[in-house]
């Protein structure tokens, strides 16, 4: 979720703390920072949170916030690296 203009919150399901630990490791965090900057065209602070949620959140970011096609490849790289899912339009 994008929060204001300064940070990107990455939510990890509660009970999956191993992924939280992996994402916060020095090398993975550096990679994520680079990919996020590539996708959004600007640096964003990353916040990782473990959350208990039965229903996925509605996406905050809109397609227009990413230049047409510019961020899609980077987002797909993140999804592939961490075997994740995109919540919202792609």
Secondary structure, DSSP 8 states (H G I E B T S, - for coil): -EETTTEEEEEEETT-HHHHHHHHSHHHHHHHHHHHHHHHSS--EEEEEEE--SS-----S-GGGS-TTTTHHHHHHHHHHTT----S--
